[in-house]
Amino acid sequence: MKKLTVLLLLGAMLTQLVACGVETPADETDAATDAATDAATEAATEEATEAETEDPSMHKLAEELDFGGATYTMAFAGSSANLEEYYVEESNGTALGNAVYNRTNDAESFLNVDIKAIEKMEWDEFTNLYRSGDDVVQMYMFHCINHVNDAVMGGYLYNIDDLPYIQQDADWWDRGQMDDLKLGQNTYYAANDFLVKQTNTIMFNKAMVEANNLEDPYELLFSGKWTMDKFFSMAEAVANDTNGDDVVNVGDTFGYAYGDGSQLIDFMTAAGIDTAKINEEGKVTLAINTEKTHEWVAKMYQIFEKKNVYSDNPFKDKEDRINFADGMLLFNASSPRSLISAAEYSFDVGMLPHPKWDEAQEEYRSLNWASCMSVPGQIKNAELVGAVMEYLAWHSSQQFLPAYYDETLGTKYAQDEQTRAAIELIFDSIVFDPAENYFGFSEGTSQFFYLGMQVGTYGEKDFASFCQTHEDNAQATIDKFYTEMTARENGIPMETETTAE
């Protein structure tokens, strides 16, 4: 386009010279012609260079897109999604608040849409909308487990692969996670930079490390020696009947505390143990009944049997719960966002992933606990949905993620360079367990996925017997899922499905 414009200008200039009837010396005419030709060549070269070096960080949505003020509504199931990370009506002045607010405003302006959010929409409300055919919600954010399989088995979701405008090979899309969640023909759950990754971590008290002459957790982490044995030995080393009443209670010193039994699952994932894997046929299959898992159960039981080493806070009265801020706890189950509240503590803290099984294990592994982002199957305007989803994902990569991972966690609240490096390592080590999202709450598979809680909280130690009790139910759950999903993808409606008028 630039080349054509320059050539037209060149033609107009030469025509004007002739029309004016001015006698121009030959050398001056040649010079003018050469200059114009050079300008045209330079413009053409610039255009070619621009095409070859297209900015990979820029979306490909056309500026002419205009959806006439149409509404795009996001609904959230709650639990695992923090609304303020996705939608705010006004900024609170922080880097993160500005990024969220600007993302919505910029999307509305660029696409001429009106973005809304429903903070809490129950499963029954969601399915009723589908059955009625109402196009009220264009994006639905599921809890990381709850009803994720029901939505697929019921045929309630749109195939993300059929959405126009989305650029799944762009850096702001996570095709790997989407493939992990794609168990049939279609992609039902989107993963891009709009979706905030979440994982459990371990926060540690630096003052207690120094006071007890323990090894530096960061030296262990970055040297690849942060293992289960190191974690448990350090927790045991500090545990003490500090108040001298011969009772395990508040006032004692603890090695480790957790606030939710689900946080014990991460020890299993971190040790390289998955509930299930994808087999050669592309189907989920149980993978947990191994010799390594038997050894892991025995080790977990041994340490959690020592009640002064850990505290299972959710099963205690409020006055008997361990408070990390009191400075009597070495390791605390947490999340990266816990660094924000820790900024008010009287002691310095550090952040770690859950430990590896042993030093021979090559990589740290942090289980993904993010929500599952979907598109309701009854949407009427796929172009609107695709364009908004693409823009929000792209914008998140440019502003939100830097604010979230760097300014908010890495720079503002991480107290030193090592903590910032540890946070980066944690997010780089996020993995997915195929049994989590689809089968984490289902009969049989749930018992295996929550194995850490079965051992640490309930004292399960006979894994062989445990497998005999639950394996058949787990396999039946998986088989039923594939039967129902395949039927929906082949156009067979559910028996209970009603046709919208």
C-alpha positions in Angstrom: 0.0 0.0 0.0 2.8 2.4 0.8 4.6 1.6 -2.5 1.4 2.4 -4.5 1.0 5.7 -2.6 4.5 6.8 -3.3 4.3 5.9 -7.0 1.1 7.9 -7.3 2.7 10.8 -5.7 5.7 10.5 -8.1 3.4 10.4 -11.1 1.5 13.5 -9.8 4.8 15.3 -9.3 6.1 14.7 -12.8 2.8 15.5 -14.3 2.7 18.8 -12.4 6.2 19.7 -13.7 5.1 19.1 -17.3 1.8 20.9 -16.9 3.4 24.0 -15.5 5.5 24.3 -18.7 8.6 25.2 -16.8 11.7 24.3 -18.6 13.7 22.3 -16.1 17.4 21.4 -16.7 17.9 17.8 -17.6 20.2 17.1 -14.7 17.7 18.5 -12.2 14.9 16.5 -13.8 17.0 13.4 -13.6 17.8 14.1 -10.0 14.2 14.6 -9.1 13.2 11.4 -10.8 16.0 9.5 -9.1 15.0 10.9 -5.7 11.4 9.9 -6.2 12.3 6.5 -7.5 14.6 6.0 -4.5 11.7 7.0 -2.2 9.4 4.5 -3.8 12.0 1.7 -3.5 12.6 2.6 0.1 8.9 2.5 0.9 8.5 -0.8 -0.8 11.4 -2.2 1.1 10.0 -0.9 4.4 6.6 -2.6 3.6 8.3 -5.9 2.8 10.4 -5.7 6.0 7.3 -4.9 8.1 5.6 -8.0 6.6 8.6 -10.2 7.4 9.1 -8.9 10.9 5.5 -8.7 12.0 5.4 -8.1 15.8 4.6 -11.5 17.3 3.4 -9.8 20.5 0.5 -8.1 18.6 -2.9 -9.5 18.1 -4.4 -9.8 14.6 -7.8 -8.4 15.2 -8.8 -5.8 12.7 -9.3 -2.3 13.8 -12.6 -2.3 11.8 -14.2 -4.9 14.1 -17.3 -3.3 15.6 -19.9 -5.3 17.5 -22.3 -2.4 18.0 -22.1 -2.2 21.8 -23.1 -5.9 22.2 -22.8 -7.3 25.7 -20.2 -9.9 26.6 -20.9 -11.4 30.0 -18.5 -13.5 32.1 -20.0 -15.7 34.8 -18.0 -17.3 37.6 -18.8 -20.5 39.6 -16.8 -19.1 42.4 -14.4 -20.9 44.8 -11.2 -21.0 42.8 -11.5 -17.7 40.9 -10.8 -14.3 42.4 -13.1 -11.9 40.6 -10.9 -8.9 41.1 -8.3 -10.7 38.9 -10.7 -10.7 36.0 -13.1 -7.8 36.3 -13.3 -4.6 38.3 -15.6 -1.6 37.8 -12.9 0.8 38.9 -9.3 0.6 39.7 -8.0 0.6 43.2 -4.8 2.4 42.0 -2.5 -0.6 42.3 -0.6 -2.0 39.3 -2.8 -5.1 39.3 -6.0 -3.1 39.7 -5.0 -0.8 36.8 -4.2 -3.7 34.6 -7.5 -5.4 35.2 -9.5 -2.1 34.7 -7.5 -1.1 31.6 -8.0 -4.5 30.0 -11.8 -4.3 30.2 -11.9 -0.7 29.1 -9.5 -1.2 26.2 -11.4 -4.3 25.0 -14.7 -2.4 25.1 -13.2 0.5 23.2 -11.4 -1.5 20.5 -14.3 -3.9 19.8 -17.2 -1.7 20.7 -18.6 -4.1 23.3 -20.0 -3.9 26.8 -18.3 -6.3 29.2 -20.1 -7.5 32.3 -19.5 -10.0 35.0 -21.7 -12.2 37.2 -19.7 -13.0 40.3 -21.6 -16.1 41.3 -23.6 -18.4 39.0 -24.6 -21.8 40.3 -24.4 -25.0 38.2 -28.2 -25.2 38.0 -28.5 -21.7 36.7 -25.9 -22.4 34.1 -27.6 -25.6 32.8 -31.1 -23.9 32.9 -29.7 -21.2 30.6 -28.5 -23.8 28.2 -31.8 -25.7 28.1 -33.8 -22.5 27.6 -31.4 -21.4 24.8 -30.8 -18.0 26.4 -27.6 -16.4 25.3 -27.0 -14.6 28.6 -23.5 -15.7 29.3 -20.6 -15.8 26.8 -17.9 -17.1 29.1 -18.3 -19.4 32.1 -15.5 -19.9 34.6 -15.8 -23.3 36.3 -14.2 -24.3 39.7 -11.1 -26.3 38.9 -13.0 -29.6 39.5 -16.6 -29.1 40.3 -18.9 -30.0 37.3 -16.1 -29.8 34.8 -16.9 -33.4 33.7 -20.7 -32.9 34.0 -20.5 -30.0 31.5 -18.7 -32.1 28.9 -20.8 -35.3 29.5 -24.0 -33.1 29.2 -22.9 -31.4 26.0 -23.3 -28.0 27.5 -20.1 -26.4 26.0 -19.0 -24.9 22.7 -16.0 -26.3 20.9 -13.3 -23.7 21.4 -11.6 -24.8 18.2 -14.6 -23.5 16.2 -14.3 -19.9 17.5 -13.2 -17.4 14.9 -10.4 -14.9 15.6 -8.6 -16.8 18.3 -4.9 -17.3 17.6 -4.1 -20.5 19.4 -0.4 -20.5 18.2 0.2 -17.1 19.8 2.3 -16.8 23.0 -0.8 -15.7 25.0 -2.5 -19.1 24.4 -1.5 -22.3 26.3 -2.2 -25.0 23.8 -0.4 -27.5 26.0 -2.9 -27.1 28.8 -5.8 -27.2 26.4 -4.5 -30.5 25.0 -4.3 -31.9 28.5 -8.0 -31.0 29.0 -9.0 -32.3 25.5 -10.2 -35.8 26.1 -12.4 -36.2 23.0 -12.8 -34.6 19.6 -13.4 -31.1 20.8 -11.7 -28.5 23.0 -14.1 -27.4 25.7 -11.8 -25.5 28.0 -9.7 -22.5 27.0 -6.3 -21.7 28.5 -4.7 -18.4 27.8 -3.1 -15.5 29.6 -6.5 -14.2 30.8 -6.8 -17.4 32.9 -4.7 -16.9 36.1 -2.7 -19.9 37.0 -2.9 -21.0 40.6 -0.8 -23.4 42.6 -0.1 -24.3 46.2 3.3 -23.5 47.7 5.2 -23.6 51.0 6.1 -20.5 52.8 8.9 -20.6 55.3 10.0 -18.5 58.3 13.6 -17.3 57.6 14.2 -16.4 61.3 13.4 -19.9 62.4 15.8 -21.4 59.8 18.6 -19.2 61.1 17.7 -19.7 64.8 17.8 -23.5 64.4 20.9 -23.6 62.2 19.0 -25.3 59.4 20.2 -25.6 55.8 19.2 -22.7 53.6 16.0 -23.7 51.8 16.9 -21.6 48.8 20.3 -23.3 48.5 18.6 -26.6 48.6 16.0 -25.4 46.0 18.3 -24.0 43.4 20.8 -26.9 43.7 18.1 -29.5 43.1 18.3 -30.8 46.6 14.9 -29.6 47.9 13.4 -33.1 48.6 10.8 -34.7 50.8 13.4 -36.0 53.1 14.9 -32.5 53.5 11.5 -31.0 54.1 10.4 -33.5 56.7 13.7 -33.6 58.5 13.7 -29.8 58.9 10.1 -29.8 60.0 10.9 -32.4 62.6 14.0 -30.6 63.8 12.1 -27.5 65.0 9.0 -29.3 66.4 9.0 -28.8 70.1 6.7 -28.8 73.2 7.6 -25.2 73.7 5.0 -24.5 76.4 6.1 -27.6 78.3 2.6 -28.9 79.0 3.1 -32.3 77.4 0.2 -31.6 75.0 0.4 -30.8 71.3 -1.4 -27.4 71.2 -1.0 -23.7 70.5 2.1 -22.4 72.2 4.2 -25.3 70.8 6.6 -24.9 67.9 5.5 -26.7 64.7 7.3 -27.8 61.6 4.4 -27.6 59.1 0.8 -26.7 59.1 -1.9 -26.8 56.4 -5.3 -25.2 56.2 -7.0 -27.5 53.8 -6.5 -31.3 53.2 -6.4 -30.7 49.5 -3.1 -29.0 50.0 -1.5 -32.4 50.8 -2.3 -33.5 47.2 0.6 -31.3 46.1 3.1 -33.5 47.9 2.1 -36.3 45.6 2.3 -34.3 42.4 5.6 -32.8 43.4 7.1 -36.2 44.0 6.3 -37.1 40.4 3.2 -39.2 41.1 0.1 -38.6 38.9 -3.3 -40.0 39.6 -3.7 -40.8 35.9 -2.0 -40.4 32.6 -3.0 -40.3 28.9 -2.4 -43.7 27.3 -1.4 -44.4 23.7 -5.1 -44.3 22.6 -5.4 -40.8 24.0 -7.6 -41.8 26.9 -7.2 -41.2 30.6 -6.0 -44.3 32.5 -5.2 -44.8 36.2 -1.5 -44.6 36.8 -1.2 -44.4 40.6 -0.8 -48.0 41.7 3.0 -48.2 41.5 5.8 -49.2 43.8 6.8 -45.6 44.1 3.3 -44.6 45.3 3.5 -47.4 47.9 6.8 -46.0 49.2 5.4 -42.4 49.1 2.4 -43.4 51.3 4.7 -45.1 53.8 6.9 -42.0 54.1 3.9 -39.6 54.4 2.3 -41.7 57.0 5.5 -41.9 59.0 5.9 -38.2 59.3 2.3 -37.2 59.8 2.0 -39.7 62.6 4.3 -37.4 64.6 1.6 -34.9 65.7 4.0 -32.3 66.9 5.5 -31.9 63.5 2.4 -30.7 61.7 -1.0 -29.1 62.4 -4.2 -30.0 60.5 -5.8 -26.7 61.1 -9.2 -27.2 59.5 -10.0 -30.0 62.0 -9.3 -27.9 65.0 -11.3 -25.2 66.9 -10.2 -21.7 66.1 -8.4 -21.2 69.3 -6.4 -24.4 68.6 -5.2 -23.4 65.2 -1.6 -22.5 64.4 -1.1 -19.0 63.1 1.9 -18.6 60.9 2.2 -14.9 61.7 2.9 -15.8 65.4 6.4 -17.0 64.4 6.1 -20.5 65.9 5.8 -22.4 62.6 8.6 -23.2 60.1 6.7 -24.2 57.0 3.1 -23.2 56.1 0.9 -24.3 53.3 0.2 -21.3 51.2 0.0 -19.8 47.7 2.1 -17.1 45.9 -0.5 -14.5 46.9 0.3 -15.2 50.5 3.3 -13.0 50.1 1.0 -10.0 50.2 -0.3 -10.7 53.7 3.2 -11.8 54.8 4.5 -8.3 54.1 3.0 -7.3 57.5 4.7 -10.1 59.5 7.4 -9.2 62.0 9.8 -11.7 60.4 11.0 -12.3 56.8 9.6 -15.2 54.8 10.5 -17.2 51.7 8.5 -19.2 49.2 9.1 -22.7 48.0 7.5 -25.3 45.7 6.5 -28.6 47.3 9.6 -30.8 47.5 10.8 -33.4 44.9 10.8 -37.1 45.8 14.6 -37.3 45.7 17.6 -35.6 44.0 17.4 -38.0 41.1 14.1 -36.4 40.1 15.0 -33.9 37.4 12.3 -31.2 37.8 10.1 -29.7 40.5 6.4 -30.1 39.8 3.6 -27.7 41.0 0.0 -28.8 40.5 -2.2 -26.5 38.6 -5.3 -25.4 40.6 -6.6 -22.8 38.1 -10.3 -22.5 37.1 -11.5 -24.0 33.9 -12.6 -21.3 31.3 -15.4 -22.4 28.9 -17.9 -21.0 26.4 -21.6 -22.0 26.8 -22.9 -24.1 23.9 -25.9 -21.9 23.3 -24.0 -18.7 22.3 -25.5 -16.9 19.3 -22.6 -14.8 18.1 -19.4 -16.8 17.8 -17.5 -13.9 16.3 -18.2 -11.7 19.3 -17.1 -14.4 21.7 -14.0 -15.3 19.7 -12.9 -11.7 19.3 -13.4 -10.7 22.9 -11.6 -13.9 24.2 -8.7 -13.2 21.9 -8.4 -9.6 22.9 -8.6 -10.2 26.6 -6.0 -13.0 26.3 -3.6 -10.7 24.3 -4.1 -7.7 26.6 -3.4 -9.9 29.7 -0.1 -10.9 28.2 0.9 -7.3 27.8 -0.2 -5.7 31.0 -1.9 -8.1 33.5 0.7 -10.8 33.8 3.6 -8.4 34.2 1.7 -6.7 37.0 0.6 -9.9 38.6 3.8 -12.0 38.5 6.4 -9.2 38.6 5.1 -6.0 40.1 2.7 -7.5 42.6 4.4 -10.7 43.6 8.0 -10.5 42.3 8.9 -6.9 43.1 6.5 -5.5 45.6 6.1 -8.3 48.0 9.0 -10.7 47.4 11.6 -9.6 49.9 14.7 -10.6 48.0 16.1 -11.8 44.7 16.0 -15.4 45.7 12.3 -15.2 46.5 11.6 -13.6 43.1 13.6 -16.4 41.4 11.7 -19.0 43.5 8.4 -17.6 42.3 9.5 -17.8 38.7 10.6 -21.4 39.2 7.2 -22.3 40.8 5.2 -20.9 37.9 7.5 -22.5 35.4 7.0 -25.8 37.0 3.2 -26.0 36.8 1.9 -29.4 35.6 -1.5 -30.9 35.1 -2.9 -34.2 36.5 -5.5 -35.6 34.0 -7.6 -36.9 36.8 -7.8 -33.6 38.6 -10.2 -31.5 36.6 -12.5 -34.2 35.2 -12.4 -36.8 38.0 -11.2 -35.0 41.2 -14.7 -35.2 42.8 -15.9 -38.5 41.2 -16.4 -41.8 42.9 -13.2 -43.9 43.0 -11.0 -41.4 41.2 -11.5 -38.8 44.0 -10.1 -41.2 46.6 -6.9 -41.6 44.6 -6.6 -37.9 43.7 -7.0 -37.0 47.4 -4.5 -39.6 48.5 -2.4 -37.1 50.3 -5.3 -36.2 52.6 -6.2 -39.8 53.0 -2.8 -40.4 54.4 -1.9 -37.2 56.2 -5.4 -36.4 57.6 -7.1 -39.7 58.0 -4.1 -42.0 58.6 -4.4 -44.3 55.6 -1.3 -46.5 55.4 -2.4 -49.7 53.7 -2.2 -48.6 50.1 -2.6 -52.1 48.7 -5.9 -52.5 50.4 -6.9 -49.0 49.4 -6.4 -49.8 45.8 -8.4 -53.0 46.0 -11.3 -50.9 47.4 -11.3 -48.1 44.9 -9.8 -49.1 41.6 -12.9 -50.7 40.1 -15.0 -47.7 41.0 -12.4 -45.4 39.5 -12.3 -47.2 36.2 -16.1 -47.3 36.0 -16.2 -43.5 36.5 -13.7 -43.0 33.7 -15.5 -45.4 31.4 -18.9 -43.7 32.0 -17.3 -40.3 31.2 -16.0 -41.5 27.8 -19.4 -43.1 26.9 -21.3 -40.0 27.7 -18.8 -37.6 26.1 -18.7 -39.7 22.9 -22.5 -39.7 22.7 -22.7 -36.0 23.0 -20.0 -35.4 20.4 -21.9 -37.7 18.0 -25.0 -35.7 18.4 -26.9 -38.0 20.7 -28.8 -35.9 23.2 -29.1 -36.8 26.9 -32.3 -38.6 27.9 -33.1 -35.8 30.3 -32.3 -33.0 27.8 -35.2 -30.8 26.8 -35.4 -29.0 23.5 -35.5 -25.2 23.7 -38.5 -23.6 22.0 
